[in-house]
Amino acid sequence: MQTSSLFLLLLGILAAPLSVHADRNYSRQVFFENSLSPGSYFYSSGRASRPSTLRLVDGKIPVETASFISGPNALSLEWSSAPSGGWSAELNLYQWRNRTVEFPGAGLYLWLYAPNGIHSHDLPRLALRDLHRNFTWPLQIGAFTPGLAPGRWTRVRIPLSAFRSASVHPFEPHRIDTLVFVQGAADAAPHTLFIDDIRIEDDPPPHPTAPPVPQGVAAKGYERHIDISWNPVTDPALAQYVIYRSVHGEAYRPIGVQRPGVNRYCDYTGDPHFTALYRVTARTSSLRESSPSVPATASTHPMTDDELLTMVQQASFRYYWEAAGPHSGMARENTPGNDDIIALGASGFGIMATVVAADRGFVTHRQAIDRLLQITAFLARADRFHGAWPHFLSDSTGHRLPVFDMYDDGADLVETSFLMEGLLTACQYFKADGPSGQELYDRITKLWRGVEWDWFRATPRREALYWHWSPEYSFYIANRLTGWNEVMITYLEAIASPTHPVPPSLYYTGYTGEGTDHVYGEHHTYYGIQLDMNYVPGSPGPLFFTQYSYMGFDPRGLRDKYADYFVNNRNEALVSQAYSIANPLHMKGYGADCWGLTAVDGPDGYDEYKPFVTDDGTIAPTGAISSFAYTPSQSMLALRHFYRDLGAHVWGIYGFRDAFNLQENWYSGITMGLNQAPQTVMIENYRTGLVWKNFMANPEIGSALERIGFRSDRP
C-alpha cells in the first residue's frame, strides 16, 4: 500500500526541525520578552518612599495584557513622583540553567508605550547592575527620546557607553543582570509606562528588509489548546515569529511570539469547543515584519482520558525530536539553554521515549532508526573513559564538557547507565526491523560491551561502584554509589555486563551498603502508608528515585530481601499525594490533584524537594505524571488538573512545564531533558508495559537479577 502524499508531507514537517537548532542570539540579545506569571513579573521587585508611589503586585512589577510588542504581555510601571519621596523598580534577568550572560551588543533597546503620553523630562531614570553587583549612575531615559506620544509604541536606544560606572569595581556592560528604574522628575502626577521586548544588540542596518514568509503552517486542536507549527525561516535578522489568531471571522490579532529555532506555538484557549484561524509572520527586532503566512484552522474538542494520555506522551516526546542537538541527535540538557550541551542520561530517557513514539506512530520506525543510528554513530566517536561517557558532551565536537565542576570532567557511570537503559531498550525493540534494525542492534551491542563497569570499583576493597572518574583527577570526587536513590540501574547493568561485569555481591556491599554504617531498607509509615525505603531521616526522598531506574527495569512481582520495589514505589507516590493533601506547610494549590515533589529547578534554583524536609511550594508535573505506572488514578487526577485547570501557565509546546509554584506565582521557563521523557515512558509502561518488556528482553538483565537474588512473587 502506498503512503499518501499528505502523510509524507506531515512526516517531513515532523522530521525537519532537527536541522535547525535554537538560535544562540536569543540568550545573547533578549533581556525581557514576556512574563510567564500572570499579574506580575516574577523576576522583578520595587519599593517606594512616601509621598511618592509605585504600584506593585505582591512586591513585583505588574503585567499588562492589552497592549504589547512581544505577546502575550508587557510590563507596566505606574508611579507618581513627589519632591520628598522616591521609588525604584528592579527588573532582573531570568538566568535559566546554563545561560551564558554575555551580551555582545552596543545598545540597550526598550519598547515604551504611554497610554496618555509622557514628556521626556517626566520619564524615569535608569541604572544598570552587572552579575557581580557592580552598578552605574542613573541616567535620564528622556535624554534618548523626545517623549512618548499617547497610545503609540516607541523604540528607545540607549548606548551602553552612556552609562557611567558608580561602583568600586568597574561595571561590566556586557554582563548586565538588572535594570533599575528610578524616580525622575518630581511632578507629583500619576504616570503609566508599558515596557516590552528589551534587548541588548548592535544597531540594525539602516534599511532592513523583512524576513521571508513562514511556510507550512499547520494547526491541530486538542481538548483545551491548539498546537501551531511551521517550517523554519532562515534569516540572520530574524528576531521572532509572531502568531496571529482570528476567531468568528474577526480581524487577526497577535497572541504571542516564538524565538528563532523553535517552530511551534501552543495556544491554550481553555475551551473544548473553540475554532480559530492562525497565521504566522517572521520579524526583526525593529519590527520589520514579513507578510503573513497562509492561514491554518483547527478546533478543540472534548477528549477521553486515553486521548489525553496520548496527547501528553506525544508532546513530551517532541522535546527529544525537535530540540535535539543537530550533530548528535541527542537531548539537550535544557532549552532555552546552551545549545551545545548534550546530556547523556536525558538522552537515554529520550531514546526510550523514541521507542514509544515509534510504537504509537508519532514517527515512523524508519525515522526512529535513522535518529538512533545518528546517535550511536556520535557516541562511538565521542569522548569515553574506560567505556563510560561524561555527564555532558559537546554536540558540535563530541568532547567532554565539565558543566558542574572542574573535577567532573571525565566518566560518569550513572549517566552512562541511564543512557544504556535507553539503548538496550531500543536494541531489542528495533532488532527485527530489517538490515537497519540489525545494524542498530550491532552498534548498541558494541557500545554495551565497551563499558568497563569493573574499573569503577575505585578502592582497594573494591566493594562498591563509584560515580566519577577523571583522566586528570582520577576518583577525586569519590562519590560512592549507595542507595536508596536513583542508581539501582547502575549496579544492575554492571552485574549484567557481558564483558566487564562486577560480582553480584557488589549489589549488597555497594548499593545496599551492607557491612557499612549505612542503613538501607528501613521501614517507615507516613499517613498510614508503609514504605520499605527511607532516603534521609523523616523523608522517603524525591519521586525520581522511583522512576529513573525503573523506566526500563520492570519491578513488578520482583523483590530482593529488602523490598518489593513496585509496591514500595507505588507507596512512595501515594505518600507524595498524601503529603499534598495534608499540606502541612499550607502551600497554595496543593491537594489530591496537585502533587509531585521531586528534584527540579525551582524559583531559587535546584532542589531535590523531599516531602517533610524541603518544600517551598514547587510542584514538578513529572513527579506525578511519571508515577503513572504505579498510581494511574492518582496520576490521572493530577494530569487533568494540570491540563484543564492550570493549563494556560503549565502546558506548553513540549507538554507540561518543568515546574511551577503557585505560592510564589512562578512558572519555569525551561524544559529539562530529564523530566519530559519519563512521562512518555511511564505512561506507556502503565498502558502496555512496552519499555519494560523490551529492556527486560535483554538476556543479561534477567540473569543478573537471578544472580543478585531477586525472586519472583508471581506464580
Disulfide bonds with the S-S distance in Angstrom:
none
